[in-house]
């Protein structure tokens, strides 16, 4: 076969493949939601075999007040375990009245962190069962892929009436990219708006994990930033 004929055949095959690819139907909304749920289930199961360091920082009025670290892993009962990392050697150990005030503040900050992280952990990782419940209620919508190839899945009333979760997924790879949260924290009769975000990354084996998380309660000028790092296989 001559070079010219070979070139024509190659171009024809390439064109045919491109046309066939272009004619492939885009995944349905149903399929995208199902794929996202399966990805969440797979990653959650895989993370149960890892341990990692969770670094949490609390800021009030833009000023960092306290930072703490925990080693995290899942116990035999499937519950998340957190073990405090050894306290900083520079920790303030002053006694007397001033020491009591410092200790009181630490307890106050620790309580604020516990409350904020508890709320965050209700949204991250996302629960496939809650997504399915929202879908059944007609509260899930899926965008078409954007110019960046990302698909946005919007879930209303995910955890409580009036909240909203927006999940960004890579359309082709079906890989979680980020989650944006609009919710509220109840304080008596008041409902303080809460804004949260989660940025996902992937481990070497492809397991998706929440690399960075943040939650902000503007009414209290409070912000909590969480960073998860140092993942390694957990040995019990």
N, C-alpha and C positions, 0 to 999 in steps of 0.2 A: 504494500500500500504506500502510495506517495505521501510525502510530508503534507502536501495540501489537503489530500483526502483525510489524513489522520487528524489534521487541525479541524476540518469541517465536522468530522465525527465527534471529536472531543467537545467542540462548541455546542453541538446538538445535544449531547448527553448532559452537558452542564445546564443548558437552557431547560431541558426536560425536567431535571432535578429541581431547578429553581421554581418552575411552574408548579410542580407537584407539591413542593414545600409551601408555596403561596396559597395553594388550594386547600391545605390542611386546615380544618376548622379549629378556631380558637377554643380553648377549654371553656366549658360552660361555667356560670357562676357557681352552680351546684358542685361541679368538679373542683373548682378552685377552693371552695370552702372545705370540702372533704379532704383535699390534699393538705391544706393548712392544718386541719385537725390531726391528721395522721402524722405530720411533721412534729407537732407539739407533743403528741403521745410518745413518739420515738425518742425525741430529745430528752423528755422527762425521764423515761426509762433508762436511757444511757447515763444521765447525770447521777443516778443512784449509785453508780460504781466509782464516782469521783469524790475527792475532797478538795476544798479550795479556801482561800483567804477572802473574807468579806471585810472591807474597810468602810466604815460608816462615819460620816462627818455631819455634825449639826451646826447650822448657822442661824443666827437670829439677827435681823436687821442688817444682813450682809456681813456680819462678823462671825467667824468660826468660833464656836464655844467649846466644843469637845469633839474628839475623834476616838473611835474605838475599833479594835480588830477582833474578829472571831474566826476560828477554824470551823468550817462547815462541812457536814457530811450527813448522809442518810443512815439512820440506824437500822437494825434488823427488822424493826416493826414498820419501816417505811417512813418514819417521821424525821423531819429535818432536825439535826442536832447542831448546836452552836457552843463551841468551847472558847472562852476568852483567851486571847493571846496574852502572854506575860505583860504586865503593866510596864509602862515607860519608866525607866530608872529615874527620870527627872520629875516624876509625879510629886506634886506638892504634898508634903507630909507635916505641915505645920499644925500645931496643937492650939488649944485655947479657943477663945471666942472666934477669932478669925478662921481657925481651922474648922470649926463647926459650921460657919457660914459657907466656906468653900465646899465642905462635904454636903451641905444641904443643897447647894446649887448643882453639884454633880448628880445628886439623886433626882433633882428636878429635870435636868437635861437628859438623864438616862431614861426617865419616864416618857419624855417627849420623843426620844429616839424610838423607844419600844412601841409607842402608839403609832408613830408615822410609818415605821417599817412594817408593823402588823397590817396597816392599810395597804401599803405597797405590795406586800406578799399576797394579798387577796387578788391583785391584778397581774402579778408576774410571779411564776409563769402563768399564762392564760390556761383556763380550764376548758377542754374540749366540750364537756357536758354543758357548761354555761353558754358556750357559743351555739351549741345545738338548740338549747332552749330558746335563745334569742332568735335564732333562725326560724324555729317553729312558730314564734310569735310574729314573724314578719319584720324583725328589727335588725336584719343584716343586709347590707348592700355592698356590691362589689364594683369597683371602677374598671374601666378599660385600661390596658397598659399605657403608661405615659411615655413621653419621649425617652425617659431614662430606663424604660423597661419595667418600672415598678407598678405593682397593682396595690390599690388601697382597699382594705376591707373595713367597713365601718359597722360597729356593733353598738346599738343603742340599748339601754337598760340591761347592761351586761351583769352588773353586780347588784345594783339598786335602781329603782325608778329615777330617771333623769340623768343618769351618767352616760358616758359615751367613750368607747375605745376605738381607736383607729390603728389598724395593723398594716404595716407596709411590708409587702412580700415581693421578692424578685420573681417576676412573671415566668421567666424561662426555667430558672433553677429551683423555684418553689422554696427559696431560702428566706427565713425571717430576717428582716433588716431592723425594724424598730416598732415601737408601740407608743402611742400618745394617749394619755388618759385625762378625761375631764370628769371629775367627780366632786364629792363634798364630804366634809367631816361634820358630824352632828355634835354640837355643844349645847346641851339643853334644848331650847327651842330654836336656837340658831343653827343655820347650815352654812358653814364656811367653805367657799369654793376651794377645790384642790386641783392642782395641775401636776401631772406626772409624766415621765417619759422613760423609756427603756431602749437602750441600744444593744443590739445583738451582735455577737461574733461567733466564730466557729472554731472548735478544737481540731486537732490534726485528723481525727476520725470522722469529721463532718458534723459532730454533735453541736447544735446551737445552744448558746448559753447567754444569759443577760450580763453583758460585760459592764455596762454602766446604767445606773438607775437614779432617778431624782424625783423628789416629791416636794411640792411647795404649797404652803397654806398662807396665802397673802394676808389674810386678816390678822394672823399672828406673826407676820413677818418671819415665818419659820421655813427653813429649807433643809432637807436631808438629802445628801448625796451618798450613793452606795456604789462601790467598785468591787467587782469580783475578779480575782486573779489567782495565778499560781495553781491552776488545776492539775491534779495528778490522780492516778488510780488509788482508790482507797483500799487499804488492807485492814481488815477487822481483826 
